[in-house]
Amino acid sequence: MNGSFAYGIQLPVQSQSTLYTEGWEAGAGPDDLLEIARTADRSGFAYLAGCDHVAIPRRLASAMSTVWYDPVATLSFLAAVTERVRLLSHVAVVGLRHPLVTAKQYATLDHLSGGRLILGVGAGHVREEFEALGVDFERRGFVLDECLDALRAALGSDEFPVHHGKLYDFEGLGQRPRPAQPRVPLWVGGSSPAAVRRAAVRGDGWLPQGDPRDRLPEQIAKLRRLREGAGISAPITVGAITEPLYVGEPGWDVGRRTLAGHPEALAESLRAYRAMGVDQIQVRFRSRSRSELTDQMAAFGAEVAPHLT
């Protein structure tokens, strides 16, 4: 993220878990996603993010919903109407697919978007999804570790990548187009001890999942200790998901956890993340319509972002 304090956004509409979806998203669709992407591109957002689920079991459908657009298809669709904003999978459950399949999809996305991909990965948590696809749920952490190693090879510069592992073995199989980037950033999602270790020793970035502010400094210190202990000197991009935001006085109930108010006050609160060692924040705005959301995004870019640094 070029050393700056960046801000990105998880796409609405694309995933509609009851944990965070707004009421208007149920009736939204492609046109709304296009306008949100264009607004992000104009308003200085570092990335648009899309999440990955293949199928939701009935027992979880009431909470998670079954609305989960495919991230590769969605980010490719939005790449065509944007020029600058990066495209993040937050997160791709890469263990559900062979690494060569994942590499083919995401290398093509990076190629078509002019090198704007950030591949965020996670272990996954829905047992039935793994079982339906014939993947061992209990060993998903081990599977993800090897997937990361295999993807490093498959998304590199070599047209004929090589990986010899315990789960995956390939050599002499060519894939083009290659990614436009010399090195596709791999960000690791999750806040469990295993996920933090995985990010520290295998990732270019860390995407914590729901860590409150008071827990982040300890987690970041642990991440850096593990990385140093592994002898890795390359920098790592540390992320955080902020509280819900509303720029200005809302005039409606946005919830007690929402940070709302004057742009400078919001920026002062968000700068605390940077003081902890966070490099990029993922923001989500309370909204009652697409237009209110895009107005919030534009206001954040114009009025809050200049005060973040």
C-alpha positions in Angstrom: 0.0 0.0 0.0 3.0 2.2 -0.6 3.6 3.1 3.0 0.4 5.2 3.4 -2.5 4.6 5.7 -4.9 3.0 3.3 -8.6 2.4 3.5 -10.6 -0.3 1.6 -14.1 -1.6 1.6 -15.8 -5.0 1.7 -18.4 -5.0 -1.0 -22.0 -4.8 0.1 -24.6 -6.9 -1.9 -21.9 -9.5 -2.9 -22.3 -11.2 0.5 -25.4 -10.8 2.7 -24.7 -12.3 6.1 -27.1 -10.9 8.8 -24.0 -9.9 10.8 -23.5 -6.8 8.6 -25.9 -6.6 5.7 -28.2 -3.5 5.3 -31.9 -3.9 4.5 -31.6 -2.3 1.0 -29.1 -4.9 -0.2 -31.7 -7.7 -0.5 -33.2 -6.0 -3.5 -29.8 -4.8 -5.0 -27.9 -6.2 -7.9 -25.3 -5.7 -10.6 -26.0 -2.0 -11.2 -25.6 -1.2 -7.6 -22.2 -3.0 -7.5 -21.0 -1.1 -10.5 -21.9 2.3 -9.0 -20.3 1.4 -5.6 -17.1 0.2 -7.4 -16.9 3.5 -9.5 -17.4 5.5 -6.3 -14.6 3.6 -4.6 -12.3 4.2 -7.5 -13.0 7.9 -7.5 -12.8 8.3 -3.7 -9.4 7.0 -3.0 -10.3 3.5 -1.7 -7.3 1.2 -1.8 -9.4 -1.9 -2.6 -12.8 -3.5 -3.1 -13.1 -6.9 -1.4 -15.3 -9.9 -2.1 -15.8 -13.0 0.0 -15.9 -16.7 -1.0 -18.5 -19.4 -0.2 -19.5 -22.1 -2.7 -22.7 -23.3 -0.9 -24.4 -22.6 2.5 -26.0 -25.4 4.4 -29.6 -25.0 5.4 -28.7 -24.9 9.1 -26.7 -21.7 8.5 -28.8 -20.1 5.8 -31.0 -18.0 8.1 -27.9 -16.3 9.6 -25.5 -16.3 6.7 -28.0 -16.2 3.8 -27.2 -18.0 0.6 -26.2 -14.8 -1.2 -22.5 -15.1 -1.9 -21.5 -13.9 -5.3 -18.4 -15.7 -6.7 -15.4 -13.4 -5.9 -13.5 -14.0 -9.2 -16.5 -13.3 -11.4 -17.6 -10.3 -9.3 -14.1 -8.7 -9.1 -13.6 -9.3 -12.8 -16.9 -7.6 -13.6 -15.9 -4.6 -11.5 -12.4 -4.4 -12.9 -13.8 -3.5 -16.2 -15.4 -0.3 -14.9 -12.5 0.8 -12.6 -9.0 2.0 -13.2 -7.1 2.3 -9.9 -8.8 0.5 -7.0 -7.3 -2.9 -6.2 -9.3 -6.1 -6.1 -9.1 -8.2 -2.9 -10.5 -11.6 -2.2 -11.4 -11.3 1.5 -11.2 -14.2 1.8 -10.9 -17.0 -0.8 -11.2 -20.4 0.7 -8.4 -21.7 -1.5 -8.3 -25.1 0.1 -11.6 -26.0 -1.6 -9.9 -26.1 -5.0 -6.7 -27.4 -6.5 -4.0 -24.6 -6.5 -3.7 -24.8 -10.3 -7.4 -24.0 -10.6 -7.1 -21.1 -8.2 -4.0 -19.8 -9.9 -5.7 -20.0 -13.3 -8.7 -17.9 -12.1 -6.7 -15.3 -10.2 -3.8 -15.0 -12.6 -6.4 -14.2 -15.3 -8.0 -11.6 -13.1 -4.7 -10.0 -12.4 -3.8 -10.0 -16.1 -7.2 -8.5 -17.2 -7.1 -5.8 -14.4 -3.6 -4.6 -15.2 -2.1 -6.0 -12.0 -4.6 -5.0 -9.3 -5.2 -8.3 -7.6 -4.6 -8.9 -3.9 -5.2 -12.6 -3.1 -6.6 -12.8 0.5 -7.0 -16.4 1.7 -8.5 -18.1 4.7 -9.0 -21.6 6.1 -12.9 -21.6 5.9 -15.4 -22.6 8.6 -18.4 -24.3 7.0 -17.9 -28.1 7.4 -20.6 -29.1 4.9 -19.0 -27.0 2.2 -15.8 -29.0 2.5 -17.6 -32.3 2.7 -19.6 -31.7 -0.4 -16.4 -30.9 -2.3 -14.5 -33.9 -0.9 -12.0 -31.8 1.1 -11.0 -32.8 4.7 -12.4 -30.2 7.0 -10.4 -31.2 10.0 -7.1 -30.8 8.1 -8.1 -27.5 6.5 -5.2 -25.6 8.1 -2.7 -28.0 6.8 -4.3 -27.9 3.4 -4.2 -24.1 3.4 -0.5 -24.0 4.4 0.4 -26.1 1.4 -2.0 -24.2 -0.9 -0.1 -21.0 0.0 3.2 -22.6 -1.0 1.8 -24.0 -4.2 0.2 -20.7 -5.1 3.5 -18.8 -4.6 4.9 -21.0 -7.4 1.8 -21.1 -9.6 1.3 -17.3 -9.4 5.0 -16.5 -10.0 6.7 -15.6 -13.2 7.4 -19.1 -14.5 5.0 -20.3 -17.2 5.7 -23.9 -16.1 5.5 -23.6 -12.3 6.9 -26.3 -10.0 5.6 -27.6 -6.7 6.3 -30.9 -5.1 4.3 -31.2 -1.8 2.4 -33.8 0.3 -1.0 -32.9 -1.2 -0.2 -31.3 -4.5 2.4 -32.1 -7.1 2.9 -30.4 -10.4 5.6 -29.7 -12.9 5.8 -29.2 -16.7 2.2 -27.8 -16.9 2.1 -24.4 -18.4 -0.4 -21.6 -17.6 -0.9 -18.4 -19.4 -1.7 -15.6 -19.1 0.7 -14.9 -16.3 -0.2 -12.4 -13.6 0.6 -8.8 -14.6 2.3 -8.3 -11.2 5.8 -9.8 -10.6 4.6 -10.9 -7.2 0.9 -11.2 -6.4 0.4 -10.1 -2.7 -0.9 -13.0 -0.5 -2.8 -11.8 2.5 -3.9 -14.3 5.2 -7.2 -13.9 7.0 -8.0 -15.0 10.5 -7.3 -14.2 14.1 -6.7 -17.6 15.6 -3.2 -18.5 16.8 -2.8 -20.7 13.7 -3.9 -17.9 11.4 -1.6 -15.3 12.9 1.3 -17.7 12.6 0.4 -18.5 9.0 0.2 -14.8 8.2 3.6 -14.2 9.9 5.5 -16.9 8.1 3.7 -17.2 4.8 1.9 -14.0 4.1 2.5 -10.5 2.6 -0.4 -9.2 4.7 -2.6 -10.1 7.6 -6.4 -9.6 7.6 -7.7 -10.0 11.2 -11.3 -11.1 11.6 -13.2 -9.2 14.2 -10.4 -8.4 16.7 -11.6 -5.5 18.9 -9.3 -2.5 19.2 -8.0 -3.4 22.6 -6.8 -6.8 21.3 -5.0 -5.7 18.2 -1.8 -4.4 19.7 -1.0 -7.7 21.3 -1.9 -9.6 18.1 0.3 -7.3 16.0 3.2 -7.7 18.4 2.8 -11.5 18.2 2.7 -11.4 14.4 5.9 -9.4 14.3 7.7 -11.7 16.8 6.8 -14.7 14.8 7.9 -13.1 11.5 11.2 -12.0 13.0 11.7 -15.5 14.6 11.2 -17.1 11.1 13.9 -14.8 9.8 11.6 -12.9 7.4 12.7 -9.3 7.0 10.2 -8.3 4.2 7.5 -5.9 5.4 4.0 -7.2 6.1 0.8 -5.2 5.5 -1.3 -5.3 8.7 -5.0 -4.7 8.4 -7.9 -4.0 10.7 -11.7 -4.0 10.3 -13.0 -0.8 11.9 -16.3 -0.2 13.7 -19.2 0.7 11.5 -19.0 4.3 10.3 -21.3 7.2 9.5 -19.8 10.5 8.3 -21.8 13.4 9.8 -24.8 13.4 12.1 -27.0 10.5 11.0 -30.5 11.5 12.1 -31.4 7.9 12.5 -30.4 5.0 14.7 -27.1 3.7 13.4 -26.4 1.5 16.4 -24.3 2.2 19.5 -21.1 0.7 18.1 -21.1 3.0 15.1 -18.6 5.8 14.9 -20.5 8.8 13.7 -19.9 12.6 13.6 -17.6 15.3 12.2 -15.0 14.1 9.7 -12.1 15.3 11.8 -13.4 13.5 14.9 -13.8 10.3 12.9 -10.3 10.6 11.5 -8.9 11.2 15.0 -10.5 8.0 16.2 -9.3 6.0 13.2 -5.7 7.3 13.5 -5.5 5.2 16.6 -5.3 2.1 14.4 -2.2 3.5 12.7 -0.6 4.2 16.1 -1.0 0.5 16.8 0.9 -0.5 13.7 -2.0 -1.0 11.3 -1.3 -0.2 7.6 -4.8 -0.5 6.1 -8.3 -0.3 7.5 -11.4 -1.9 6.1 -14.4 0.4 6.6 -18.1 -0.3 6.4 -20.8 2.5 6.4 -24.3 2.3 7.8 -26.7 3.1 5.0 -30.4 2.8 4.1 -29.9 2.9 0.3 -27.3 2.7 -2.3 -27.2 6.4 -2.8 -26.7 7.0 1.0 -23.8 4.5 0.9 -22.1 6.1 -2.1 -22.6 9.5 -0.5 -21.0 8.2 2.6 -18.1 6.7 0.6 -17.5 10.0 -1.2 -17.7 12.0 2.0 -15.2 9.7 3.6 -12.8 10.1 0.7 -13.1 13.8 0.5 -13.5 14.8 4.2 -12.1 12.1 6.4 -9.3 10.6 4.5 -7.2 13.8 4.2 -7.1 13.8 8.1 -6.0 10.2 8.4 -2.3 11.0 7.9 
